[in-house]
Amino acid sequence: MIRPANQPDALSRVEMFEIVSLVGTLSPDGSHLHISISDNLGNTIGGHLLEGSIIHTTAEIVIGEANHLKFSRETDPVTTYKELKISPR
């Protein structure tokens, strides 16, 4: 399931897609991942990756770790979203 930018609802698709990009952050306070997927014709859609997405074959995912940094999420008083905060360890 993918939630497009600035949209309240998720897209749920049952076709087979290929992951063409996956970027974001993982922290103890939650993850924030953006994904782009393409269909068998090369049509591409993207947005926020949500729970409930299923991988039907394989996904090659490389996770990098920045040991000198601490990633956390704090509620922004203006947007009310849990925004990424990066600080030194």
Secondary structure, DSSP 4 states (H G I P E B T S, - for coil): -EE-TT-SS-B---S--EEEEEEEEEETTEEEEEEEEE-TT--EEEEEE-TT---SS---------TTEEEEEEE-TTT-SEEEEEEE-
